[in-house]
């Protein structure tokens, strides 16, 4: 696999993952009460716990995107 193919792969992974993160945020921001009512049937979470879990999940996902997709993409751009 060439550097160009790997770089394109990482670029598309970054774009798709940020798209997923954006959809997650939009669902959370616009459908907060609906999502919380669905999760409330399965888990006993207060509103603050629910918010904290989602924000932490989004933060961990974003850090993963940066570490595993964006940084390697930038490195390959620099060395090319």
PDB file of N, CA, C and O in Angstrom:
ATOM      1  N   UNK A   1       0.851  -1.169   0.000  1.00  0.00           N
ATOM      2  CA  UNK A   1       0.000   0.000   0.000  1.00  0.00           C
ATOM      3  C   UNK A   1       0.899   1.235   0.000  1.00  0.00           C
ATOM      4  O   UNK A   1       1.821   1.340   0.809  1.00  0.00           O
ATOM      5  N   UNK A   2       0.631   2.141  -0.888  1.00  0.00           N
ATOM      6  CA  UNK A   2       1.463   3.336  -0.997  1.00  0.00           C
ATOM      7  C   UNK A   2       1.062   4.378   0.045  1.00  0.00           C
ATOM      8  O   UNK A   2       0.009   4.292   0.676  1.00  0.00           O
ATOM      9  N   UNK A   3       1.930   5.350   0.197  1.00  0.00           N
ATOM     10  CA  UNK A   3       1.657   6.430   1.151  1.00  0.00           C
ATOM     11  C   UNK A   3       0.430   7.219   0.718  1.00  0.00           C
ATOM     12  O   UNK A   3      -0.364   7.652   1.553  1.00  0.00           O
ATOM     13  N   UNK A   4       0.276   7.404  -0.591  1.00  0.00           N
ATOM     14  CA  UNK A   4      -0.873   8.167  -1.106  1.00  0.00           C
ATOM     15  C   UNK A   4      -2.199   7.476  -0.765  1.00  0.00           C
ATOM     16  O   UNK A   4      -3.160   8.127  -0.355  1.00  0.00           O
ATOM     17  N   UNK A   5      -2.237   6.164  -0.940  1.00  0.00           N
ATOM     18  CA  UNK A   5      -3.463   5.410  -0.618  1.00  0.00           C
ATOM     19  C   UNK A   5      -3.738   5.468   0.885  1.00  0.00           C
ATOM     20  O   UNK A   5      -4.883   5.648   1.301  1.00  0.00           O
ATOM     21  N   UNK A   6      -2.710   5.319   1.687  1.00  0.00           N
ATOM     22  CA  UNK A   6      -2.878   5.376   3.139  1.00  0.00           C
ATOM     23  C   UNK A   6      -3.343   6.758   3.580  1.00  0.00           C
ATOM     24  O   UNK A   6      -4.204   6.883   4.451  1.00  0.00           O
ATOM     25  N   UNK A   7      -2.770   7.792   2.974  1.00  0.00           N
ATOM     26  CA  UNK A   7      -3.159   9.158   3.309  1.00  0.00           C
ATOM     27  C   UNK A   7      -4.624   9.410   2.948  1.00  0.00           C
ATOM     28  O   UNK A   7      -5.358  10.008   3.735  1.00  0.00           O
ATOM     29  N   UNK A   8      -5.051   8.965   1.781  1.00  0.00           N
ATOM     30  CA  UNK A   8      -6.455   9.116   1.386  1.00  0.00           C
ATOM     31  C   UNK A   8      -7.383   8.333   2.307  1.00  0.00           C
ATOM     32  O   UNK A   8      -8.461   8.804   2.670  1.00  0.00           O
ATOM     33  N   UNK A   9      -6.946   7.129   2.680  1.00  0.00           N
ATOM     34  CA  UNK A   9      -7.723   6.307   3.605  1.00  0.00           C
ATOM     35  C   UNK A   9      -7.929   7.029   4.936  1.00  0.00           C
ATOM     36  O   UNK A   9      -9.047   7.089   5.449  1.00  0.00           O
ATOM     37  N   UNK A  10      -6.844   7.576   5.491  1.00  0.00           N
ATOM     38  CA  UNK A  10      -6.936   8.273   6.772  1.00  0.00           C
ATOM     39  C   UNK A  10      -7.761   9.551   6.661  1.00  0.00           C
ATOM     40  O   UNK A  10      -8.475   9.911   7.596  1.00  0.00           O
ATOM     41  N   UNK A  11      -7.667  10.232   5.533  1.00  0.00           N
ATOM     42  CA  UNK A  11      -8.483  11.431   5.323  1.00  0.00           C
ATOM     43  C   UNK A  11      -9.964  11.075   5.335  1.00  0.00           C
ATOM     44  O   UNK A  11     -10.753  11.737   6.009  1.00  0.00           O
ATOM     45  N   UNK A  12     -10.348  10.040   4.598  1.00  0.00           N
ATOM     46  CA  UNK A  12     -11.761   9.648   4.562  1.00  0.00           C
ATOM     47  C   UNK A  12     -12.234   9.092   5.904  1.00  0.00           C
ATOM     48  O   UNK A  12     -13.386   9.297   6.286  1.00  0.00           O
ATOM     49  N   UNK A  13     -11.357   8.392   6.619  1.00  0.00           N
ATOM     50  CA  UNK A  13     -11.717   7.931   7.972  1.00  0.00           C
ATOM     51  C   UNK A  13     -11.995   9.113   8.888  1.00  0.00           C
ATOM     52  O   UNK A  13     -12.944   9.091   9.672  1.00  0.00           O
ATOM     53  N   UNK A  14     -11.166  10.140   8.786  1.00  0.00           N
ATOM     54  CA  UNK A  14     -11.348  11.337   9.607  1.00  0.00           C
ATOM     55  C   UNK A  14     -12.662  12.030   9.270  1.00  0.00           C
ATOM     56  O   UNK A  14     -13.414  12.412  10.166  1.00  0.00           O
ATOM     57  N   UNK A  15     -12.937  12.191   7.991  1.00  0.00           N
ATOM     58  CA  UNK A  15     -14.168  12.864   7.564  1.00  0.00           C
ATOM     59  C   UNK A  15     -15.400  12.084   8.021  1.00  0.00           C
ATOM     60  O   UNK A  15     -16.340  12.667   8.562  1.00  0.00           O
ATOM     61  N   UNK A  16     -15.398  10.779   7.806  1.00  0.00           N
ATOM     62  CA  UNK A  16     -16.546   9.950   8.191  1.00  0.00           C
ATOM     63  C   UNK A  16     -16.737   9.952   9.703  1.00  0.00           C
ATOM     64  O   UNK A  16     -17.866  10.063  10.182  1.00  0.00           O
ATOM     65  N   UNK A  17     -15.652   9.832  10.459  1.00  0.00           N
ATOM     66  CA  UNK A  17     -15.764   9.818  11.916  1.00  0.00           C
ATOM     67  C   UNK A  17     -16.242  11.156  12.464  1.00  0.00           C
ATOM     68  O   UNK A  17     -17.033  11.188  13.406  1.00  0.00           O
ATOM     69  N   UNK A  18     -15.770  12.266  11.884  1.00  0.00           N
ATOM     70  CA  UNK A  18     -16.291  13.559  12.323  1.00  0.00           C
ATOM     71  C   UNK A  18     -17.758  13.716  11.941  1.00  0.00           C
ATOM     72  O   UNK A  18     -18.514  14.369  12.660  1.00  0.00           O
ATOM     73  N   UNK A  19     -18.171  13.128  10.824  1.00  0.00           N
ATOM     74  CA  UNK A  19     -19.583  13.127  10.460  1.00  0.00           C
ATOM     75  C   UNK A  19     -20.425  12.379  11.476  1.00  0.00           C
ATOM     76  O   UNK A  19     -21.502  12.834  11.862  1.00  0.00           O
ATOM     77  N   UNK A  20     -19.926  11.221  11.907  1.00  0.00           N
ATOM     78  CA  UNK A  20     -20.626  10.448  12.942  1.00  0.00           C
ATOM     79  C   UNK A  20     -20.709  11.252  14.238  1.00  0.00           C
ATOM     80  O   UNK A  20     -21.752  11.275  14.891  1.00  0.00           O
ATOM     81  N   UNK A  21     -19.619  11.905  14.606  1.00  0.00           N
ATOM     82  CA  UNK A  21     -19.609  12.728  15.811  1.00  0.00           C
ATOM     83  C   UNK A  21     -20.604  13.884  15.698  1.00  0.00           C
ATOM     84  O   UNK A  21     -21.283  14.215  16.670  1.00  0.00           O
ATOM     85  N   UNK A  22     -20.691  14.488  14.534  1.00  0.00           N
ATOM     86  CA  UNK A  22     -21.636  15.587  14.316  1.00  0.00           C
ATOM     87  C   UNK A  22     -23.082  15.099  14.416  1.00  0.00           C
ATOM     88  O   UNK A  22     -23.923  15.771  15.013  1.00  0.00           O
ATOM     89  N   UNK A  23     -23.375  13.933  13.833  1.00  0.00           N
ATOM     90  CA  UNK A  23     -24.726  13.368  13.928  1.00  0.00           C
ATOM     91  C   UNK A  23     -25.063  13.055  15.380  1.00  0.00           C
ATOM     92  O   UNK A  23     -26.169  13.337  15.841  1.00  0.00           O
ATOM     93  N   UNK A  24     -24.111  12.473  16.098  1.00  0.00           N
ATOM     94  CA  UNK A  24     -24.317  12.177  17.516  1.00  0.00           C
ATOM     95  C   UNK A  24     -24.632  13.465  18.273  1.00  0.00           C
ATOM     96  O   UNK A  24     -25.578  13.501  19.059  1.00  0.00           O
ATOM     97  N   UNK A  25     -23.849  14.521  18.046  1.00  0.00           N
ATOM     98  CA  UNK A  25     -24.086  15.791  18.734  1.00  0.00           C
ATOM     99  C   UNK A  25     -25.452  16.369  18.376  1.00  0.00           C
ATOM    100  O   UNK A  25     -26.170  16.849  19.253  1.00  0.00           O
ATOM    101  N   UNK A  26     -25.815  16.327  17.097  1.00  0.00           N
ATOM    102  CA  UNK A  26     -27.106  16.877  16.685  1.00  0.00           C
ATOM    103  C   UNK A  26     -28.268  16.109  17.304  1.00  0.00           C
ATOM    104  O   UNK A  26     -29.235  16.714  17.767  1.00  0.00           O
ATOM    105  N   UNK A  27     -28.178  14.771  17.315  1.00  0.00           N
ATOM    106  CA  UNK A  27     -29.221  13.989  17.979  1.00  0.00           C
ATOM    107  C   UNK A  27     -29.291  14.343  19.454  1.00  0.00           C
ATOM    108  O   UNK A  27     -30.378  14.482  20.015  1.00  0.00           O
ATOM    109  N   UNK A  28     -28.130  14.488  20.082  1.00  0.00           N
ATOM    110  CA  UNK A  28     -28.097  14.799  21.507  1.00  0.00           C
ATOM    111  C   UNK A  28     -28.654  16.194  21.780  1.00  0.00           C
ATOM    112  O   UNK A  28     -29.415  16.387  22.729  1.00  0.00           O
ATOM    113  N   UNK A  29     -28.278  17.162  20.954  1.00  0.00           N
ATOM    114  CA  UNK A  29     -28.712  18.542  21.182  1.00  0.00           C
ATOM    115  C   UNK A  29     -30.185  18.739  20.849  1.00  0.00           C
ATOM    116  O   UNK A  29     -30.905  19.415  21.585  1.00  0.00           O
ATOM    117  N   UNK A  30     -30.633  18.156  19.753  1.00  0.00           N
ATOM    118  CA  UNK A  30     -32.007  18.387  19.304  1.00  0.00           C
ATOM    119  C   UNK A  30     -33.019  17.409  19.893  1.00  0.00           C
ATOM    120  O   UNK A  30     -34.188  17.754  20.067  1.00  0.00           O
ATOM    121  N   UNK A  31     -32.577  16.194  20.199  1.00  0.00           N
ATOM    122  CA  UNK A  31     -33.497  15.194  20.721  1.00  0.00           C
ATOM    123  C   UNK A  31     -33.148  14.730  22.115  1.00  0.00           C
ATOM    124  O   UNK A  31     -33.331  13.562  22.459  1.00  0.00           O
ATOM    125  N   UNK A  32     -32.641  15.657  22.918  1.00  0.00           N
ATOM    126  CA  UNK A  32     -32.149  15.312  24.255  1.00  0.00           C
ATOM    127  C   UNK A  32     -33.195  14.588  25.095  1.00  0.00           C
ATOM    128  O   UNK A  32     -32.924  13.517  25.638  1.00  0.00           O
ATOM    129  N   UNK A  33     -34.372  15.161  25.202  1.00  0.00           N
ATOM    130  CA  UNK A  33     -35.405  14.569  26.066  1.00  0.00           C
ATOM    131  C   UNK A  33     -35.862  13.212  25.541  1.00  0.00           C
ATOM    132  O   UNK A  33     -36.093  12.289  26.321  1.00  0.00           O
ATOM    133  N   UNK A  34     -35.993  13.090  24.222  1.00  0.00           N
ATOM    134  CA  UNK A  34     -36.415  11.825  23.619  1.00  0.00           C
ATOM    135  C   UNK A  34     -35.381  10.734  23.876  1.00  0.00           C
ATOM    136  O   UNK A  34     -35.735   9.621  24.264  1.00  0.00           O
ATOM    137  N   UNK A  35     -34.104  11.048  23.660  1.00  0.00           N
ATOM    138  CA  UNK A  35     -33.037  10.064  23.883  1.00  0.00           C
ATOM    139  C   UNK A  35     -32.967   9.696  25.363  1.00  0.00           C
ATOM    140  O   UNK A  35     -32.786   8.529  25.710  1.00  0.00           O
ATOM    141  N   UNK A  36     -33.109  10.686  26.222  1.00  0.00           N
ATOM    142  CA  UNK A  36     -33.049  10.407  27.656  1.00  0.00           C
ATOM    143  C   UNK A  36     -34.222   9.535  28.090  1.00  0.00           C
ATOM    144  O   UNK A  36     -34.055   8.690  28.970  1.00  0.00           O
ATOM    145  N   UNK A  37     -35.392   9.713  27.506  1.00  0.00           N
ATOM    146  CA  UNK A  37     -36.529   8.870  27.876  1.00  0.00           C
ATOM    147  C   UNK A  37     -36.306   7.427  27.423  1.00  0.00           C
ATOM    148  O   UNK A  37     -36.685   6.487  28.122  1.00  0.00           O
ATOM    149  N   UNK A  38     -35.694   7.255  26.257  1.00  0.00           N
ATOM    150  CA  UNK A  38     -35.398   5.893  25.793  1.00  0.00           C
ATOM    151  C   UNK A  38     -34.365   5.232  26.702  1.00  0.00           C
ATOM    152  O   UNK A  38     -34.549   4.092  27.130  1.00  0.00           O
ATOM    153  N   UNK A  39     -33.283   5.945  26.995  1.00  0.00           N
ATOM    154  CA  UNK A  39     -32.263   5.372  27.875  1.00  0.00           C
ATOM    155  C   UNK A  39     -32.769   5.210  29.300  1.00  0.00           C
ATOM    156  O   UNK A  39     -32.308   4.335  30.033  1.00  0.00           O
ATOM    157  N   UNK A  40     -33.713   6.050  29.691  1.00  0.00           N
ATOM    158  CA  UNK A  40     -34.279   5.949  31.033  1.00  0.00           C
ATOM    159  C   UNK A  40     -35.047   4.658  31.252  1.00  0.00           C
ATOM    160  O   UNK A  40     -35.199   4.209  32.388  1.00  0.00           O
ATOM    161  N   UNK A  41     -35.531   4.060  30.173  1.00  0.00           N
ATOM    162  CA  UNK A  41     -36.220   2.758  30.303  1.00  0.00           C
ATOM    163  C   UNK A  41     -35.235   1.645  30.615  1.00  0.00           C
ATOM    164  O   UNK A  41     -35.590   0.666  31.272  1.00  0.00           O
ATOM    165  N   UNK A  42     -33.999   1.789  30.149  1.00  0.00           N
ATOM    166  CA  UNK A  42     -32.995   0.724  30.303  1.00  0.00           C
ATOM    167  C   UNK A  42     -32.109   0.921  31.519  1.00  0.00           C
ATOM    168  O   UNK A  42     -31.739  -0.040  32.195  1.00  0.00           O
ATOM    169  N   UNK A  43     -31.769   2.183  31.794  1.00  0.00           N
ATOM    170  CA  UNK A  43     -30.809   2.483  32.859  1.00  0.00           C
ATOM    171  C   UNK A  43     -31.395   3.541  33.783  1.00  0.00           C
ATOM    172  O   UNK A  43     -32.160   4.404  33.353  1.00  0.00           O
ATOM    173  N   UNK A  44     -31.037   3.465  35.029  1.00  0.00           N
ATOM    174  CA  UNK A  44     -31.471   4.473  35.995  1.00  0.00           C
ATOM    175  C   UNK A  44     -30.397   5.568  36.039  1.00  0.00           C
ATOM    176  O   UNK A  44     -29.423   5.474  36.785  1.00  0.00           O
ATOM    177  N   UNK A  45     -30.601   6.608  35.223  1.00  0.00           N
ATOM    178  CA  UNK A  45     -29.655   7.712  35.156  1.00  0.00           C
ATOM    179  C   UNK A  45     -30.387   9.017  35.424  1.00  0.00           C
ATOM    180  O   UNK A  45     -31.491   9.244  34.930  1.00  0.00           O
ATOM    181  N   UNK A  46     -29.753   9.862  36.210  1.00  0.00           N
ATOM    182  CA  UNK A  46     -30.306  11.205  36.376  1.00  0.00           C
ATOM    183  C   UNK A  46     -29.979  12.010  35.119  1.00  0.00           C
ATOM    184  O   UNK A  46     -29.186  11.578  34.282  1.00  0.00           O
ATOM    185  N   UNK A  47     -30.584  13.156  35.001  1.00  0.00           N
ATOM    186  CA  UNK A  47     -30.309  14.008  33.848  1.00  0.00           C
ATOM    187  C   UNK A  47     -28.854  14.430  33.773  1.00  0.00           C
ATOM    188  O   UNK A  47     -28.271  14.487  32.691  1.00  0.00           O
ATOM    189  N   UNK A  48     -28.268  14.727  34.928  1.00  0.00           N
ATOM    190  CA  UNK A  48     -26.855  15.125  34.958  1.00  0.00           C
ATOM    191  C   UNK A  48     -25.938  13.964  34.573  1.00  0.00           C
ATOM    192  O   UNK A  48     -24.961  14.158  33.849  1.00  0.00           O
ATOM    193  N   UNK A  49     -26.249  12.761  35.051  1.00  0.00           N
ATOM    194  CA  UNK A  49     -25.446  11.593  34.684  1.00  0.00           C
ATOM    195  C   UNK A  49     -25.557  11.307  33.193  1.00  0.00           C
ATOM    196  O   UNK A  49     -24.564  10.988  32.539  1.00  0.00           O
ATOM    197  N   UNK A  50     -26.751  11.419  32.666  1.00  0.00           N
ATOM    198  CA  UNK A  50     -26.972  11.192  31.244  1.00  0.00           C
ATOM    199  C   UNK A  50     -26.153  12.164  30.404  1.00  0.00           C
ATOM    200  O   UNK A  50     -25.484  11.763  29.451  1.00  0.00           O
ATOM    201  N   UNK A  51     -26.210  13.446  30.763  1.00  0.00           N
ATOM    202  CA  UNK A  51     -25.450  14.457  30.030  1.00  0.00           C
ATOM    203  C   UNK A  51     -23.949  14.200  30.139  1.00  0.00           C
ATOM    204  O   UNK A  51     -23.226  14.281  29.145  1.00  0.00           O
ATOM    205  N   UNK A  52     -23.483  13.888  31.351  1.00  0.00           N
ATOM    206  CA  UNK A  52     -22.053  13.654  31.565  1.00  0.00           C
ATOM    207  C   UNK A  52     -21.558  12.458  30.758  1.00  0.00           C
ATOM    208  O   UNK A  52     -20.465  12.498  30.193  1.00  0.00           O
ATOM    209  N   UNK A  53     -22.359  11.393  30.701  1.00  0.00           N
ATOM    210  CA  UNK A  53     -21.954  10.212  29.935  1.00  0.00           C
ATOM    211  C   UNK A  53     -21.861  10.512  28.444  1.00  0.00           C
ATOM    212  O   UNK A  53     -20.922  10.077  27.777  1.00  0.00           O
ATOM    213  N   UNK A  54     -22.821  11.247  27.930  1.00  0.00           N
ATOM    214  CA  UNK A  54     -22.778  11.570  26.504  1.00  0.00           C
ATOM    215  C   UNK A  54     -21.630  12.517  26.170  1.00  0.00           C
ATOM    216  O   UNK A  54     -20.945  12.324  25.166  1.00  0.00           O
ATOM    217  N   UNK A  55     -21.414  13.525  26.989  1.00  0.00           N
ATOM    218  CA  UNK A  55     -20.302  14.439  26.726  1.00  0.00           C
ATOM    219  C   UNK A  55     -18.966  13.719  26.851  1.00  0.00           C
ATOM    220  O   UNK A  55     -18.058  13.961  26.056  1.00  0.00           O
ATOM    221  N   UNK A  56     -18.836  12.839  27.838  1.00  0.00           N
ATOM    222  CA  UNK A  56     -17.594  12.070  27.979  1.00  0.00           C
ATOM    223  C   UNK A  56     -17.398  11.132  26.791  1.00  0.00           C
ATOM    224  O   UNK A  56     -16.287  10.992  26.280  1.00  0.00           O
ATOM    225  N   UNK A  57     -18.482  10.492  26.355  1.00  0.00           N
ATOM    226  CA  UNK A  57     -18.381   9.618  25.189  1.00  0.00           C
ATOM    227  C   UNK A  57     -17.972  10.379  23.947  1.00  0.00           C
ATOM    228  O   UNK A  57     -17.135   9.909  23.176  1.00  0.00           O
ATOM    229  N   UNK A  58     -18.557  11.562  23.743  1.00  0.00           N
ATOM    230  CA  UNK A  58     -18.175  12.383  22.585  1.00  0.00           C
ATOM    231  C   UNK A  58     -16.722  12.831  22.690  1.00  0.00           C
ATOM    232  O   UNK A  58     -16.012  12.874  21.685  1.00  0.00           O
ATOM    233  N   UNK A  59     -16.279  13.161  23.890  1.00  0.00           N
ATOM    234  CA  UNK A  59     -14.893  13.596  24.074  1.00  0.00           C
ATOM    235  C   UNK A  59     -13.920  12.456  23.792  1.00  0.00           C
ATOM    236  O   UNK A  59     -12.904  12.663  23.127  1.00  0.00           O
ATOM    237  N   UNK A  60     -14.214  11.270  24.284  1.00  0.00           N
ATOM    238  CA  UNK A  60     -13.343  10.115  24.045  1.00  0.00           C
ATOM    239  C   UNK A  60     -13.314   9.767  22.568  1.00  0.00           C
ATOM    240  O   UNK A  60     -12.254   9.458  22.022  1.00  0.00           O
ATOM    241  N   UNK A  61     -14.470   9.814  21.915  1.00  0.00           N
ATOM    242  CA  UNK A  61     -14.542   9.533  20.481  1.00  0.00           C
ATOM    243  C   UNK A  61     -13.731  10.555  19.691  1.00  0.00           C
ATOM    244  O   UNK A  61     -13.011  10.194  18.759  1.00  0.00           O
ATOM    245  N   UNK A  62     -13.846  11.833  20.062  1.00  0.00           N
ATOM    246  CA  UNK A  62     -13.095  12.880  19.379  1.00  0.00           C
ATOM    247  C   UNK A  62     -11.597  12.701  19.574  1.00  0.00           C
ATOM    248  O   UNK A  62     -10.831  12.869  18.625  1.00  0.00           O
ATOM    249  N   UNK A  63     -11.165  12.368  20.776  1.00  0.00           N
ATOM    250  CA  UNK A  63      -9.750  12.122  21.029  1.00  0.00           C
ATOM    251  C   UNK A  63      -9.263  10.941  20.199  1.00  0.00           C
ATOM    252  O   UNK A  63      -8.155  10.968  19.664  1.00  0.00           O
ATOM    253  N   UNK A  64     -10.093   9.901  20.092  1.00  0.00           N
ATOM    254  CA  UNK A  64      -9.737   8.750  19.267  1.00  0.00           C
ATOM    255  C   UNK A  64      -9.591   9.120  17.794  1.00  0.00           C
ATOM    256  O   UNK A  64      -8.679   8.642  17.120  1.00  0.00           O
ATOM    257  N   UNK A  65     -10.479   9.964  17.296  1.00  0.00           N
ATOM    258  CA  UNK A  65     -10.381  10.416  15.905  1.00  0.00           C
ATOM    259  C   UNK A  65      -9.073  11.169  15.697  1.00  0.00           C
ATOM    260  O   UNK A  65      -8.366  10.944  14.715  1.00  0.00           O
ATOM    261  N   UNK A  66      -8.765  12.051  16.618  1.00  0.00           N
ATOM    262  CA  UNK A  66      -7.548  12.843  16.485  1.00  0.00           C
ATOM    263  C   UNK A  66      -6.308  11.959  16.549  1.00  0.00           C
ATOM    264  O   UNK A  66      -5.404  12.098  15.725  1.00  0.00           O
ATOM    265  N   UNK A  67      -6.259  11.049  17.525  1.00  0.00           N
ATOM    266  CA  UNK A  67      -5.067  10.217  17.707  1.00  0.00           C
ATOM    267  C   UNK A  67      -4.880   9.177  16.611  1.00  0.00           C
ATOM    268  O   UNK A  67      -3.754   8.940  16.172  1.00  0.00           O
ATOM    269  N   UNK A  68      -5.955   8.559  16.167  1.00  0.00           N
ATOM    270  CA  UNK A  68      -5.825   7.423  15.258  1.00  0.00           C
ATOM    271  C   UNK A  68      -6.063   7.757  13.790  1.00  0.00           C
ATOM    272  O   UNK A  68      -5.719   6.957  12.920  1.00  0.00           O
ATOM    273  N   UNK A  69      -6.641   8.914  13.494  1.00  0.00           N
ATOM    274  CA  UNK A  69      -6.900   9.278  12.105  1.00  0.00           C
ATOM    275  C   UNK A  69      -6.207  10.564  11.693  1.00  0.00           C
ATOM    276  O   UNK A  69      -5.472  10.589  10.705  1.00  0.00           O
ATOM    277  N   UNK A  70      -6.437  11.630  12.445  1.00  0.00           N
ATOM    278  CA  UNK A  70      -5.957  12.942  12.023  1.00  0.00           C
ATOM    279  C   UNK A  70      -4.441  13.078  12.153  1.00  0.00           C
ATOM    280  O   UNK A  70      -3.786  13.554  11.225  1.00  0.00           O
ATOM    281  N   UNK A  71      -3.882  12.671  13.278  1.00  0.00           N
ATOM    282  CA  UNK A  71      -2.439  12.792  13.470  1.00  0.00           C
ATOM    283  C   UNK A  71      -1.659  11.955  12.457  1.00  0.00           C
ATOM    284  O   UNK A  71      -0.714  12.470  11.859  1.00  0.00           O
ATOM    285  N   UNK A  72      -2.014  10.680  12.239  1.00  0.00           N
ATOM    286  CA  UNK A  72      -1.281   9.941  11.199  1.00  0.00           C
ATOM    287  C   UNK A  72      -1.429  10.558   9.810  1.00  0.00           C
ATOM    288  O   UNK A  72      -0.485  10.544   9.020  1.00  0.00           O
ATOM    289  N   UNK A  73      -2.614  11.100   9.510  1.00  0.00           N
ATOM    290  CA  UNK A  73      -2.808  11.780   8.230  1.00  0.00           C
ATOM    291  C   UNK A  73      -1.867  12.972   8.102  1.00  0.00           C
ATOM    292  O   UNK A  73      -1.235  13.150   7.061  1.00  0.00           O
ATOM    293  N   UNK A  74      -1.765  13.788   9.143  1.00  0.00           N
ATOM    294  CA  UNK A  74      -0.883  14.955   9.107  1.00  0.00           C
ATOM    295  C   UNK A  74       0.580  14.526   8.970  1.00  0.00           C
ATOM    296  O   UNK A  74       1.344  15.142   8.226  1.00  0.00           O
ATOM    297  N   UNK A  75       0.963  13.480   9.680  1.00  0.00           N
ATOM    298  CA  UNK A  75       2.336  12.975   9.580  1.00  0.00           C
ATOM    299  C   UNK A  75       2.640  12.536   8.164  1.00  0.00           C
ATOM    300  O   UNK A  75       3.705  12.858   7.637  1.00  0.00           O
ATOM    301  N   UNK A  76       1.727  11.806   7.533  1.00  0.00           N
ATOM    302  CA  UNK A  76       1.955  11.371   6.150  1.00  0.00           C
ATOM    303  C   UNK A  76       2.001  12.544   5.188  1.00  0.00           C
ATOM    304  O   UNK A  76       2.728  12.499   4.196  1.00  0.00           O
ATOM    305  N   UNK A  77       1.239  13.594   5.464  1.00  0.00           N
ATOM    306  CA  UNK A  77       1.321  14.796   4.629  1.00  0.00           C
ATOM    307  C   UNK A  77       2.664  15.484   4.786  1.00  0.00           C
ATOM    308  O   UNK A  77       3.220  15.997   3.816  1.00  0.00           O
ATOM    309  N   UNK A  78       3.185  15.495   6.003  1.00  0.00           N
ATOM    310  CA  UNK A  78       4.463  16.148   6.265  1.00  0.00           C
ATOM    311  C   UNK A  78       5.622  15.395   5.606  1.00  0.00           C
ATOM    312  O   UNK A  78       6.512  16.013   5.021  1.00  0.00           O
ATOM    313  N   UNK A  79       5.611  14.062   5.701  1.00  0.00           N
ATOM    314  CA  UNK A  79       6.741  13.303   5.174  1.00  0.00           C
ATOM    315  C   UNK A  79       6.686  13.129   3.652  1.00  0.00           C
ATOM    316  O   UNK A  79       7.677  12.737   3.037  1.00  0.00           O
ATOM    317  N   UNK A  80       5.551  13.413   3.058  1.00  0.00           N
ATOM    318  CA  UNK A  80       5.444  13.250   1.599  1.00  0.00           C
ATOM    319  C   UNK A  80       6.003  14.447   0.873  1.00  0.00           C
ATOM    320  O   UNK A  80       5.995  14.482  -0.357  1.00  0.00           O
TER     321      UNK A  80
END
